[in-house]
């Protein structure tokens, strides 16, 4: 059996995809679609089942996740156990540096 480094186990892992862009300019360059395609290809390669897709288009990363339309839905679905893992394209696209916790 090939080593998958924890990915692609026999029981398909249910994952959620979250993507966000912050401006009209980014929206016009189809950044959301690029993020979506990358994440879906990752899931295909590793045999992960996509349970939910969340996309907040044209929203600033300074808006807390629970106040974003799709972010709020994501949090509710996570509480309900609709997926086990959340995949994002790049962490810095989702949470601005000023809102990140630094290790002590």
Buried (B, 14 or more C-beta within 10 A) or exposed (E): EEEEEEEBEEEBBBBBBBBBBBEEEBBEEEBBEBBBEBBBEBBEEBBBEBBBBBBBBEBEBEBEBEEBEBBBBBBEBBEEEBBEEBBBBEEEBBBEEEEEEEEE
